């Protein structure tokens, strides 16, 4: 799982087809995302934790599967230009993947082949990035007034875990449930969920 099409941990999409931007357009959108206060904060926190975020840490690529992007240990963040069209989508992917990168930085022993470790980072990224904000869920066609956020996070955590060759469907669900409370309530580097 080393290529841009299948990063260690990826942001998924509910897409009907290829509708994105060129790599150059996406790279410009990535540069604009660096002005987002949450992106800036996460990058600063990574630097404070001793993890350098270089100029090429976040890159636009063409992906083969319907994913928005991903984080790969030692390589950084990929943003799938061919599946994103607006600045908000790019911002969301960068924030989600920066949370994975921050987790890797902070927990030096994070093992993406361990279903519980992977589940924890996905729970945190789903919760802290705003992936499951009510308006995003409405746009995806999920309409529920109570408990939508946690249901959304659980649904979205299982997708990348099912893509992890080290996690069977049962192991993925069990790992997510085992670490849910601890990881959902871990809001570092934020004081509380943004």
N, C-alpha and C positions, 0 to 999 in steps of 0.2 A: 504494500500500500504506500509506495513512495512517490507516485506521480501525481500531477495536479488533479487528475480526475478522481483520485481516491485517497485523500489525505487521511491522517490518523483520526481526525475529528472534524466532521463537516457540518455546515449549516445546510439544512434541506429546504427544498421549495416544493410548492404544489403548482407545478407549471404544466401548461398544455403544449409547450413547444419552444423552439429556439426563438427568442424575441429580444435578445440583448444588445449590447453595445460592442464597439470595436475595443481592442485592447488599449489603444491610445485614449479613447474616451473614458474607459473605465479607470485607467491610471490617473487621469485628471480628477475623476470623482474620488478616488482614493486620497489624492492630495488634499482635496476639499474636506474629506472626512477628518483629516488631522486637525481641523479647526473646531470640530465638535467637542464640547466640554468634557463629555464622558470619555471619548477617545483620548484626548489630551491627558486627562487624569490617569487613565489606565497605563498609558505609555510612560508617564512620569513615575508611577508606582513601580513599574517594571524596572526602570533605571535605578530607582532608590533601592530596589531589592537585589541589585547587582546584575541585572540582565539587560545587556545592551540591545537597543532596538535600532538597528542600522537603517540606512536609506532604502535598502532592498528588502526589508523585513516583510512588507506587505506588497504583493505583486498581483497585477491583473494577468489572468491566463484564460485560455479557451479550455473549457471542461467538456468531457464526453458524456457525463451523466447529469441528470437534473439536480444539481446541488448549487448552492449559492457561493460556497467557498469552503475553506478548511484550514486547519492548522496542522503542520507536520513538524515534529521535533527536529531541531537542527536545521530546518529549512525556512520556517516562518509561516506566514499567512498567505494563502492564495484566495483571490476573489475572482469568481467565474464571470468574466465579462459578457459571455454569450447568454447568460441567464438573468442578467440584471439590467434594469432600464432607468431607474430613478435614483437620485442621491440618497433618499431615505433607505432604500434597500442596501446600498453600499455601506452606509453608516452602520446599519444593523449587523451586517456580516462582519465588518471590522470590529465592532464592539464584542459580538459573540465570540469571535476567534481570539481577540485579545484576552478575554477571560480565560480561555484555554491556555494561552501562552503564559499568562500570569500564574495560573495554577502550576504549570510546568516549572516556572521560575521559583515559585515559593516552596513547592514540595519537590525537592531535588530527586526524590525516589518515585515520582509518579510513573506508573507502568501502564501504558495504553493497552497492553495485552491482558491486564487484570480488569475484569468486568466491573468490579466495584470502583476502582479508580476512575475508569472511563465514565461510568454512570455518574459519579460524584461531579466530575468536571462538566458533564452535560447538564446536570441539574442546576449547577451554579450558573452556567452560561445562559441557560433558558430563563432562569429567575432574574438574574442581574442585568441581562441585556435588554429586557423589554420585549423579547420575542413573542411573549404571550399576553401582551397588553390587549385589553378588550377590543380596541379598534382593529388591531391586526387580526384577531380571531374572527371578527365580523367580516372582514375582507376575505378571509379564507373560507367563509361560509359556515363557521361554527357559531351558533347562537345559543348562549346559555348565560343566565344572569348570575347564578351562584356557583362558586367553585370553578369557574372557567380557567383561571390561571393555573392552578395545580393540575387540573386535567390536561390542559394544553402542554404543560411542561412534561408530564409523564408520557403523553403521546409522542412528543418530539424527542424525548430522551431515547425512547426505544428504537427509533429509526437508525441513528448512527450505531447504536449497540448491536442491532441486527446485522449491520454491515461489518462489524468487527469479527473476523474469522475465529477469534478466541472466545466468543460469547454465543452460546446457543440461545435460542428464543427463551427457554426456561431460565437459563443462567442470567440472561439480560434482565428479565423481569425480577428475579430474585435479588440480583445485585442492586437494582434500582430501589426496591422496597427496603432492603437492608440498610442502605446509606441515606435514604430520603431525608429523615429529620435532621441529621447532622449537616448534610450538604445544603439542604434548602435554607437552613438557618445560618449558614456560614456566608456572610456578606462581604468578607474582606476582598478588596481593599477599601470598600465603602463602609461607612458607619451603619448604613441600612440600605435595603434594596432601593436603587434609584427609581 
